[in-house]
Amino acid sequence: MRRTTSSRSSIPSLLLLGAGVFLLVLAAMLAWYVEPQAKRTPVDIDDTVVFAGTGSYFDTTTLKPVDHKTLTVTRHVLGNVAESERSGRAVWDVSTTIDTPDTLTWHDPRKSYQWTVARWVTDRRTNAPVHCCGETPAIAGEAFLKFPFDLEKRQYRWWDETLGAAIPLDYRGTAKVRGHTGYRFTGTVPDTRIGTRQVPGTLVGLPAQGQVIAEEWYANAGVDLVVDQRTGRVINAKIAPRKTLRAPDAATASVVLLNSDRIEFTPETQRKQVDLAKHDDTKLTVVGELAPLVASLLGAVLTAAGVVLLVRGPREQGARHPRRRRSAPVAGPAAGRPAPS
């Protein structure tokens, strides 16, 4: 009877001990396995960001410059899920359009002032470029459409799609976008030749020549990005692009194709990017910090309680029911014999 009672009293102790050990193991898994797995570049992305600003451009229909007009840059990123799952990388197909007020009304990238498409492939954990899966062009650097997770206060190399190369962006402290604080990075692109284009000679000051191979040059007076520290998501971006044409071997520009002192994320894009950053920050905080902390604390308490009850149980049981000593038999008359009178 005593053994049965003792066994029953140890069941709650074992349950507490088991629950505590389970929570401790769960806390370790959340911190060391689940959170690192959560810090992966998504592959099922379908995102559009819009920049807008005032600038000038060269109208190819009238062959005249147009000043003080709204320029709109739209970038649509679509994750190639099938290719990403096959390769284990983040494969993103990127479409970028630059629109003037006239071309914007068509809502057709083929009729935009400028339209480029690309496929960018990156390592899902480090954000480093991976040269596979039909990547075009071959990108370089550390930061592209997003930065790596857990940003550091240092210089990063950012891929400039127009330049076709990575440029250094320096850490400039923090900045707030819609009330959300991010790390600010800035840099510039000096006037750089990026290619050639066949144009009428009159366009670049060579009327005696019918067609010439003009040089295309690009500069950016100010790349200014604000990035969410934990996720690497860009929550605001400003650029100041300038594209020009030069006659062959000329020292100065003959035609300004595109020029703006400031093209920036629209307020709507800023709000959307901030909301996405906050959502991802919360998820990573819960998985990587809050849940492991709660699980470890509760697990430690339950484990300690289970051990204490398991040790104290038999002691308390023994204290309540002390073992009785057997007394020696008292000498008396033999059984069945009457006592002497």
Secondary structure, 3 states (H helix, E strand, C coil): CHHHHHHHHHHHHHHHHHHHHHHHHHHHHHHHHHHHHHCCCCCCCEEEEEEEEEEEEEECCCCEEEEEEEEEEEEEEEECHHHHHHHCCEEEEEEEEEECHHHHCCCCHHHCCEEEEEEEEECCCCCCECCCCCCECCCCCCECCECCCCCCCCCEEEEECCCCEEEEEEEEEEEEECCEEEEEEEEEEEEEEEEEEEEEHHHHCCCCCCEEEEEEEEEEEEEEEEECCCCCEEEEEEECEEEEEECCCCCCCCEEEEEEEEEEECHHHHHHHHHHHHHHHHHHHHHHHHHHHHHHHHHHHHHHHHHHHHHHHHHHHHHHCCCCCCCCCCCCCCCCCCCCC
